[in-house]
Amino acid sequence: MISLILILLGFWGLALSMQRHAGHVGLKPPAWRPTPFRVAGWFLLGLSLVPCFVHPDWPIALVGWFGSCSLAAATVTLMITYYRPLRWPKFSIQSKHLSQ
């Protein structure tokens, strides 16, 4: 489970390191810096391998890691594709009764 969370965060970081995907989630070019996202993404993917090699049956855990990578990649792809930034409704404090 820890490995899956780390893989999800790693793929999300790698996706945000690309300008096209960063624009989809609302990061503007001045705030967008690809290097930290890329480094964090690869670091988290590498860190997600640690629980697999600590497991006593590490070859089977490694196969599970590849399956988790597939699941996480599909999840991040769907999240980027169908993500809509949260838009709050604009409320006006002024009304007809207050302005009279």
Number of C-alpha atoms within 10 A of each C-alpha: 9 10 21 19 14 21 28 24 20 28 25 23 25 23 21 25 21 16 15 11 17 21 13 16 16 13 15 12 11 6 9 17 16 17 14 13 20 20 15 18 24 17 15 21 23 14 16 23 18 11 15 19 14 10 12 9 10 14 12 12 17 16 12 15 20 12 13 18 21 12 15 21 18 13 15 18 16 11 13 16 12 11 12 11 9 6 6 6 6 6 6 6 6 8 8 6 6 7 6 5
